[in-house]
Amino acid sequence: MKQGVLIALLCISAAAIAETSKPHFVAKPSNKGVLGKTVSNNVMHNTAQAAGVSLKQGEKVYHYITASGGLAFSDSAPQQGHYQVLLFDCYACKPQSSINWNAIPLFTSQYQQQIADAARAYQLEPALIRAVIHAESAFKSAAVSKTGAQGLMQLMPATANELGVSDAFHPEQNILAGSRYLSQLLKRFNGDIVLACAAYNAGASRVEQYNGVPPFPETQAYVERVQILLKRYRNT
């Protein structure tokens, strides 16, 4: 997508719009209430595709309601009003990423208490939790993937439900649940961080099926980048 170009303006019937409690951001000057309603991530993705909008992996997409009531998808934030940011697939999964993972700025101060609590509860390295959050969402608590994964550690709704999460966009709930799931994967794979991270991305059954990191470019890129981030966060 070209910077600053509005991708699509889509008018959606009221029946397609559902109440949501997803976090949103406010552009200035504020126009409160403009995103009081929105559509589900799957509806947005499918509608965008129907309109010819290409939502690329790892790409940041802004969506908001226009003054005329249409739903806008754009590669840049609106000048005013409320908007939400979507990340399609995990931040570190794009094989063609041009990011220098050895030099990209780290998130060393965000959610310190929540990460410390989760690390203590599930006997994990804080650096590992921080590396996974960085790789999954770049520390964006409102991130939603095209498959419906939510929040900082990109929990799928079914997984979040199993882990007792009532609000996957709540940082503390998300970090605790994601850390618990990561801890379970580490136990399943005998403490092997590489395999646990591969399972976090592609699923434990896929790791067992291939007896190692699955041969998926996205998963291989993800695992490599988590290891780079882990090493760097250990040294902070």
C-alpha positions in Angstrom: 0.0 0.0 0.0 1.1 3.5 -0.7 1.6 5.7 2.4 -1.3 8.1 3.0 -3.7 6.5 0.4 -7.1 5.6 1.7 -7.6 2.0 0.8 -11.4 1.6 0.9 -14.5 3.3 2.2 -17.1 0.6 2.8 -20.7 1.3 3.9 -22.0 -1.6 6.1 -25.6 -2.2 7.1 -26.5 -1.7 10.7 -27.1 -5.5 11.0 -23.5 -6.1 10.3 -22.3 -3.8 13.1 -21.9 -5.2 16.6 -21.0 -3.7 19.9 -17.3 -4.0 20.9 -15.1 -3.3 23.9 -11.9 -3.4 21.9 -9.4 -0.7 22.8 -9.2 2.2 20.4 -7.2 5.3 19.9 -8.2 8.9 19.6 -6.9 11.2 16.9 -7.0 14.9 17.7 -9.2 16.8 17.7 -11.3 14.2 19.4 -14.7 13.1 18.0 -15.9 10.9 20.8 -18.2 8.1 20.1 -17.4 7.7 16.4 -16.4 4.1 17.0 -19.1 3.2 19.5 -19.8 0.3 17.2 -17.7 -1.7 14.8 -17.7 -5.0 13.0 -15.8 -8.2 14.0 -12.3 -8.7 12.7 -13.4 -11.5 10.3 -16.2 -9.3 8.9 -13.8 -6.4 8.4 -11.2 -8.7 6.7 -13.7 -10.4 4.4 -15.4 -7.1 3.5 -12.0 -5.5 2.8 -11.1 -8.4 0.6 -14.4 -8.1 -1.3 -13.6 -4.5 -2.0 -10.2 -5.4 -3.4 -8.2 -4.4 -0.3 -5.1 -6.4 0.2 -4.3 -6.9 3.9 -0.7 -8.1 3.9 0.9 -10.1 6.7 2.3 -8.0 9.5 0.9 -4.8 8.0 -0.6 -2.1 10.2 -4.1 -1.1 9.1 -6.2 1.6 10.6 -10.0 1.5 10.6 -12.6 4.0 11.6 -16.1 5.3 10.9 -16.3 8.3 8.6 -18.6 11.3 9.2 -21.0 9.8 6.6 -21.2 6.5 8.5 -19.0 4.4 6.2 -16.2 2.1 7.4 -12.8 3.2 6.3 -9.6 1.1 6.0 -6.4 3.0 5.6 -2.6 2.7 5.9 -2.6 5.9 7.9 -4.5 7.2 11.0 -7.4 9.7 10.4 -6.9 13.4 11.1 -9.5 13.3 13.8 -11.9 11.0 15.6 -11.6 7.5 17.1 -9.8 4.7 15.3 -8.5 1.2 15.8 -5.2 -0.4 14.7 -5.1 -3.9 13.3 -2.0 -6.0 12.7 -2.6 -8.8 10.3 -0.6 -11.8 11.5 2.1 -11.5 14.1 4.6 -8.7 14.0 7.7 -10.9 13.5 6.2 -13.5 11.1 6.7 -11.8 7.7 9.6 -13.6 6.0 10.4 -10.6 3.8 10.6 -8.2 6.7 13.2 -5.5 6.3 13.5 -4.9 10.0 16.9 -5.3 11.5 16.0 -7.5 14.5 19.5 -7.0 16.0 19.1 -3.3 16.1 15.3 -2.6 16.4 14.5 -0.6 19.5 13.4 -2.7 22.5 10.5 -2.3 24.8 12.2 -2.5 28.1 9.9 -0.5 30.4 6.4 -1.4 29.3 4.3 -3.7 31.5 7.1 -4.4 33.9 4.9 -5.4 36.8 2.6 -7.6 34.8 5.5 -9.4 33.1 7.3 -9.8 36.5 4.1 -11.3 38.0 3.6 -13.7 35.1 7.3 -14.8 35.1 7.1 -15.5 38.8 3.7 -17.4 38.5 4.8 -19.6 35.7 8.6 -19.8 36.3 9.5 -18.1 33.0 12.3 -15.7 32.1 10.9 -12.1 32.0 13.1 -11.7 28.9 11.3 -14.6 27.1 7.8 -13.1 27.9 9.0 -9.7 26.6 10.5 -11.3 23.5 7.3 -13.1 22.6 5.2 -10.0 23.2 7.5 -8.0 21.0 7.4 -10.6 18.2 3.6 -11.1 18.5 2.3 -7.6 18.7 5.2 -5.1 19.1 3.6 -4.3 22.5 0.3 -3.1 21.0 -2.4 -4.2 23.4 -5.1 -3.6 20.8 -3.5 -5.7 18.1 -5.9 -8.2 16.2 -4.6 -10.6 13.6 -6.5 -11.7 10.5 -7.2 -15.0 12.2 -8.7 -13.3 15.3 -5.7 -13.5 17.7 -6.0 -10.7 20.2 -3.9 -8.5 22.4 -0.2 -8.3 23.4 0.5 -12.1 23.2 -2.0 -12.6 20.4 -4.3 -15.1 22.1 -6.9 -16.9 20.0 -10.4 -16.6 21.4 -10.7 -20.3 22.1 -7.3 -20.4 23.9 -8.2 -17.3 25.9 -11.5 -18.9 26.9 -9.7 -22.1 28.0 -7.3 -20.0 30.1 -10.1 -18.1 31.8 -9.6 -14.7 30.1 -12.6 -12.5 30.1 -10.9 -9.6 28.2 -8.0 -10.5 25.9 -7.2 -6.8 25.4 -6.6 -6.3 29.1 -2.8 -6.3 29.4 -2.6 -8.1 32.7 -5.0 -10.8 31.7 -3.4 -11.3 28.3 0.2 -11.5 29.7 -0.8 -13.9 32.4 -2.7 -16.2 30.0 -0.1 -16.0 27.3 2.7 -16.8 29.8 0.7 -19.7 31.2 0.2 -21.1 27.7 3.9 -20.6 26.9 4.8 -22.4 30.1 2.6 -25.3 29.1 4.4 -25.5 25.8 7.8 -25.5 27.4 6.8 -28.4 29.6 5.4 -30.2 26.6 8.7 -29.8 24.7 11.0 -30.5 27.7 12.1 -26.9 28.1 13.1 -26.4 24.5 12.5 -22.7 23.9 12.8 -23.0 20.1 10.2 -25.8 19.9 7.9 -24.0 22.4 8.1 -20.8 20.3 7.4 -22.7 17.1 4.4 -24.3 18.8 3.2 -20.9 20.1 3.2 -19.8 16.5 2.1 -22.8 14.5 0.6 -25.1 17.1 2.0 -27.9 19.2 0.6 -30.6 16.9 2.4 -29.2 13.9 5.7 -29.2 15.8 5.1 -32.9 16.8 4.1 -33.7 13.3 7.3 -32.4 11.8 9.4 -33.4 14.8 10.8 -29.9 15.0 10.2 -26.4 13.7 7.6 -26.8 10.9 8.8 -25.9 7.4 6.6 -22.8 7.2 8.5 -19.6 6.3 6.4 -17.6 8.7 7.1 -19.9 11.6 10.8 -20.2 10.8 11.1 -16.4 10.6 9.2 -16.0 13.9 11.3 -18.5 15.8 14.6 -17.0 14.6 13.4 -13.5 15.5 12.2 -14.5 18.9 15.6 -15.9 19.6 17.3 -12.7 18.6 14.9 -10.7 20.7 15.3 -13.0 23.7 19.1 -12.7 23.6 18.8 -8.9 23.5 16.2 -8.7 26.3 18.4 -10.9 28.4 21.2 -8.3 28.1 19.0 -5.3 29.1 
